[in-house]
């Protein structure tokens, strides 16, 4: 898939948090708070990035990398921007950063009902490694996925 035109991936800044929160709240039943994102910006082993188009944050990814393992903690694209390859671009960037940080494994969790995300992860080489029962809101299972980087 070709990169979306006009998309720039750059490190998230505190100025991005309002737009990121809007996407987060539109994307998840139990969204992260402002404090979560501030913590990501300040943490030594956290690497949050935004996808920007025309000066607007279209999506973001929060990556944590420590020693040989990296983990995608949060990723979302604005509802009106979905289906344009932005999530794939963010994931590709996260994979590159994980490699740069010398991680050997990139892990993530995804709702079992999020079929489109699971399909994207599998296209990018992630494999299902397990199931965490009733992980989301005590009701929905999480699929555990990993990719060797």
N, C-alpha and C positions, 0 to 999 in steps of 0.2 A: 504494500500500500504506500502511496506517495504521501509525503508530508503535507499537511494542510497549508495552503498558501497564507502568508501573512501571520503565521504563528511564531512567536518568540518564547523560548523557555528561558527563564532567568530565576535567580534566587528570590524567594519570597521576602518581602520587607514588611515592617510594621504598617506602612501605608497601604498595603494590600489587604489587611485583615478584614476591613468592612466588606469588601467584595467577596473575599473568601468565605466569610461567615454567611453571607447571603446564599452562596452556592451550597455550603454545608447544610444549612437549614432547609433548603429546597430538596436535598438529596437523601437525608437520613432521618428516620423517626426519632432517634436520640442523638442529635448533632453534638459535635464538639463545641465547647465554649470558647470565648475569646481567650481565656486563660490557657486552654490547651494549645492554641496557636502561638501565643506569646511564649509559652514554654518551649515549643518546637524551635522558635527563632533563637532562643537563648541557649539551648542544650548543645553541648560540645559534639555529641555524636548524632545530631539531627540535621537533616539536610532538606528543608522544605523549598519547593520550587513552584512557580506559577507559569501557566501558559497565557500569554497576553496577545490579543489581537486588537488593533486600532485603539490601544491604550486601555482596553478593558480586560480584566481577568476573566478568562474563559474556563479555567480549570486549575487544579493544583494537585500536587503529590507531596506527601510527607514521608521521607525515607529516614530510617535510623540505620546506622552502620557501626558495628562494634566488633572488632577482631575479624573472624572469618565469616560472620553472618550479618546480613542486612535484612531489613524488614520494611515492607511498605505498610505504614501505619494508617494512612488515610489517602484516598484519591477520589476526586469527583470532578465532573464537568458540568457547567451550567446547563440546565435542562434545554434551553433554546439553542445550545451549541453542540448538543450530542449528535453522534452519527457523522461527524466530520473528521474523524481520525485524531482528535485532540488527546483522548485517553491513551491511544497507542503512542503518540509522540511523547507524552509525559512518562509512560512506562519505559520507553526506549531510553529516555534521559536517565531515569532512575537506575536502569540496568547499567548504563555507562558509568554513572557515579559509583555504584556498588563495586564495579570492576576497579575503578580508580582508587577506591578505598581498600582494595585488596580483599574484598569479601569473596568467599567461595560459593555462597548460597544466598539466594534472595527468596524470602518467604512472605506470604500474605494470607489473610483470611477473607473470605467472601461469603455473603449470604447464599445459601443453597438455592434460593429462588432467583438469584441474579444471573440468569442464564446467559445474557449477552456479555456480562463481564467475565464469566467463567470461560466462554468461548474465546474472548479476546486473549485472556491469560494463556489458554491452551495454544492458540495460534502463535504466541510469543515464546512458547517452549516451557511454560509452567506445567507441572504435573500434580495431580491430586495425591496428597500424602495422608490424608486423614479427615476425620469429621469431628467437630466439637459440638456435642449435642446441646441444644437450647442455649446457645451462646449469645444470641441477640435477643435482648429484652426477656430472657428466660423462656422464649417461645420458638425461635427459629435457629436451625443448625447452621454452623459455619463450616464451609469446605476449606481445609488447609491445603495450600498449594506452595510448591517450591520450584525454583529454577537454579540450576548450576550456572554460575557466572564466571 
